[in-house]
Amino acid sequence: MTRHIQHPWLSLQTPSDPLAATGETLRWGVVSTGGIARTVTRDLTLLPDASLHAVSSRSADRAVQFARELGFAHAYGDEDGVPGYRRLVEDPDVDVVYVATPHGQHHEVAKAALEAGKHVLVEKAFTVTAHEAQELVDLAAARGLFLMEAVWSRFVPGMQRAFEIAESGELGEVQWVSADLGFPAPKDPASRLWDVAAGGGALLDLTVYPLLWAIGTLGFPDSLTAVGTLTDDGVDSQNILTLAYSGGQLAALTSSLLAHGPRTATVAGSEGVLTTVGSINNPTELVVRRGWDPARVERLEIVARGYVYELREVTRCIQQGVTESPTMPWQHTLDTMRLFDGVRAQLGISYPNDARR
């Protein structure tokens, strides 16, 4: 059985230079002052058609410090019982909001931003549950607003090129895929990674990256088996997913907060094999071998930290009045969250957000 993946991943319309302006300047609001917010914002400062308008934090002092460090015009903290993020989304001069809070808060903040008429980019994992994800998509569709999950790897040159090679037929029919991502995270109960209320665990924080390699070459699976290790608090410290397809293809995906791994992806086909060099979420080299021929190595150049590619796509879509990215469509996010719900059911993972229905 030939399995040909029909998806829009290779229709990325971002210019080859992600730093080239694509329209009028957008005024950004960033919710959170954590590590990922800082990293992404530093790439955002490189876009000539992006203006850093406002940042929010529960702490007014942290918001002010972050604003000074990165060049935001305004800083909002919690005040008089009003959360800083609500003050930010109600700022009439904010055009688009980037939600970089822990997973457990994504739905609440993104919903408030959409209800305030703002376009929204939500850090992965998009939400904690598929129900939350569907509610946000429905709201964005009803309001005619742009909404996207910030799966930055979807846009980087290494990932784009790898799927282009798989789609070309050079590897023949893809038969199996393996991918892993892991690192030993200090077991700090105050860390979002180990906090059940924050949506902690390897699944929501890491698994999206190995999963990209499977769905980008084989599509979403027909069945899935999950095994994992849970903490006493019910957070998964590591997991292994086995994806099975009706044509006999398989994918094995590993995510871990306990150990270092090789962080490689392999796409094995009937005519050849592709392997990655550099972490799977932003590969810098692709090694391609057809049959028993000598391997070919393709090296990829990355602009800045690599987040500029997804930021350019968000900017382009909003400037052109597009409500969802053809490269990171809503259906992919919904299907991913449903898959994660299925994994959690098998592993016995539950979050406080599950009760919000």
N, C-alpha and C positions, 0 to 999 in steps of 0.2 A: 504493500500500500504506500503510495507516495503522499507525503504530508507536506503540502506547500502552505506556508504561513502567509496569509493575507492580512497585513497590518500596515499602518501608516508610518511606521518608525523611520522609514527611509525617505519620507517626504518633508524632512526638516527644511524649513524655509529661511532659517537664520543665515545671514551672509557669512561668507568664509571668514570675515573679520568680525568677531562678535562685539568689538568695540566701536564699530561704525554705527552712527545714529541712524535710526529708521523712521523717525518722525518727531513730533513735538515732545517736549520734556514732560515726564511724569513725576509727580511729587509722591515720594514713598514715606510710609509709616512702618516702623519695625516694632513688633511687640516681643519684648524680651531683651535682656542684655547678657545672655549666656554665651557660651563658646561658639555655637553654630551661628548665632546672630552676628557676632563680631566677625567671623570668617566670611560669611556671605556678604555682609555690609561692606567689607573691604573691597570685595570684587565689584559690588554695586557702585562704589565711588568711581570706578574706572569708566562707567558708561556716560558718555557726554549728554545723553538725553534722560538722565536720572537726577533728581534733586532729592537730597536727604532732608525731608521736612520735619519728621517727628519720630521720637522713640519713646517707648513706655516701659515701666517696670513697677513692681509693687513698691519698691523703694524709690522715693523721689531723688535721694542722693545718688543712687546707682544710675538712674536715668540721666541726671545732669552730667555725671562723670562720663558716661558713655557718649552722650551728645557732644561734649567738648572734645573727647578723644577722636571721634570719627567725623564730626562736622555737621551734626543735625541742627536745624534751626530751633527746634522746640523739644522739650523733655517733659514727660508726664509721669507722675507717680500717683499712688493711691492717695486720695484726699477727700476728707469729709464723707467717708463711706463709699465713695465712687472709685472703682478700680481704675488704675492708670490706663489700661487698654481701652476702657469705655470713653475716657476723655480723648484718647487718640482717635478712635474711629468716628467720634462725633466732631472732630476738627474738620470744618468744611473745605480746607485746603489740601487734605490728603486725598490722593487719587487711588492709590493701591496700597494694600496692607500685606506685609510679610509676617506670618505667624510662626514664631520660632520658640514657643513655649514647650514644656514637656508634653508628651502625647495626650495625656489625660485632659489637658485644657484646650486642645485644638478645636474641638467642636464648639465649645462655648465662645471662644474668641472669634473664630471664623464666622459663626452665625451672627454675632453682634456686628461684625464688619459688613457682612452682606446686607443685614437689615438696615445699616446706616448708608447703604448705597455705594460701598467701596468694592473695587476689584480685589481679589484675594489670592495670594500664594501661600499655601500651607506646607510647612516642612513635613517630610515623611516621618513616621507613618501618618497618613492623612488624618485618620481618627483612630479611636480604639476599637470601634465596632462597625460592622457594615451598615447597621441601622443609622448610626450617626452620619456616615458617609453619604448615604442616600438622601438624608434630610438636607445636607448642605448642597448637594447637586441639584435637588429639586428647587431649593431656594434660589440658587444662582440662575437656574433656567427661568424661573418665574420673574426674577428681577432683571434679566438680561445682562448679567454681570459676568465678568471673566473670573474663572476659578480654576486652580491647578494645584496638584500635589507636586511638591518640590523634590522630585526624584532626579537630581542633577545628573546622575550617571547616564540617563536616557539621552542626554544631549552632547556628551563629551566626544571628541573625535575618535578615541579608541573604541568605544562602544558602537558608535555609528558605523565605523569601518568594519568591525567584526561581524555585525549583522548584514552588512552589504556583501561580505564575502560568503557568508552562509546562504544568503538569498540568491547569489549568483549561480549556485550549483557547483562551484569549484570543489566543494567537499563531498559532492554526491548527496545522497539522502542522509540527513542527520539521524543517527540511530540512538546515541546517548550523549548526555551532557552531565558534567560534574562541576561544581563550584563551591568554594568555601570562603568564609570570612570570620575571623575571630581575633580576640585579644584578651589577655587577662585583666579584667576590670576590678580594681580594689573593692572589696565588699564593704562599702560605706553605706549604712542604712539611710543616710541623708541624701545619697546620690539618686538621681532620677532613674538610673539604670536598674536599681534594686528596689525601687519603690512601687508597690502594686498600684497605689492610687495615681501615680504618674504614668501608668502604662508601661512600667519597666519590664526588662527582659530582653533576651536575644531576638525573639521573634519580631517585635515591632521595631526594634532599633537596627537590626542587622539583616534579617532574612530577605528584605526587599532586594538586596543586591545580588545574592546568589540566584534568587527567583528570576531576576531580569534575564539571566543567561538561558534559563529554561524556556520562558515564555517568548523570548525574542527569536528563538530558533525552532521550538516545537509547539508553541502556543500554550494555552492553559490546559491542564491535564484533564483526563477523563476520570482519574481516581488518584487518591493521595493517601499515603501512610506516614504518620508522624510518630517519632519517639523523642523523648527529651528528659532532661534532668531539672527538677523543680526545687527551689529553696523552700524552707519551712513557711515562708510567707506566700508561696504559690507563684513565684516569679520563675520563668524558665531561664536557667543559666546557660543551657545549650540545647540545641535540637538538631535532628537530622530528618529531612523530608525526602521521601521517595515518591516521585511523580511518575505515573504510568499513563500510557496513551493507547488508544484503540488499535493503532498500527504496530504495536509492540515496542515502541520507543520508550526509553526510561531516562529519568534525570535524578541525580543524587545531590542534595544540597545540604551543607553543614553551616551552622552558625553557632558561635561560642563566645561567652563572656568569661571563660575559664582558662583558655589556652591560646597561644599563638598558633596560627596555621599558615600554610604556604600562600594563601590568598590568591589562588589561581583558578582559572576557568578553562575547561576543556570542552570543545565541541567536536564530536567524533562522527564522521560520515562514512558512507560506503566507498568514497573515493579519496578521502583525505581527512586531516585533523588540524584543528586550530587550537593553540594554547596561548595564554596571556602571560605577560611579564609586567610586574607592577600590580598593585592591588586591583582586584576585579572591579571596584567601583570607578576606577579611572586608569585603565591600562595604558602604559606608555609604549609597549611593544606587543606585536602580534606575531607569533611564529606559526607559519602555515606550511604543512608538508602534504603534498599530493602523492598518494601511493608510497612507493619507496624512493621517490626522488629526493634530492637534497632540500632541506628546509629553506623557506624564504622568510626573512625577517622584515617586518614593516614597523618603522618607528614613527610615533605620533607626537607632534608638538602640542603643548597645552598652553593656553593663554591664562596668565595669572594663576589662581588656585583651581580653576576649572568651573567655577560657579557662574562665570560670565555668560556661558552658553545658554543655560536655562533662564537667566535674567534677561538676555536679549530676546528669547522667545516670548517671555511674558510681556515684555515691553512692546514687541512687534504686534502681538495679538491685540493688546489693548489699544494701541494706536490705530489699528485697522478695524476696530469694532468687532473683533472675533471673541466669542465667549469661552471657547475651549480650544486648547492646543491640539492640532492634528497629530502631533508627535507624542503628546502625553494626554490622551483623551479621558474623559470622565469614566467611560466604560471600563478602561483598564484599571482605574483606581477602585471602582466598585467591585470588579471581579477579584482584585487582589484582596480587598477587605473581606469579601465572602470566603475566599480561600483561607485567610488568616482565622476567621471565625471557626472554620472547620478544623484547622490545626489545633486551636485552643480547646475545642470540644474533645479532641482525641487526647490531648495532654492533660486536661483537667485544669486549665487556666481560666480564671474569672477575674474581672475587674469591677470596681464600683460602677463604672459607666454602663455595665450590662443591665443595670436596673433602670436605666433612663429610657423607657420605652412608652 
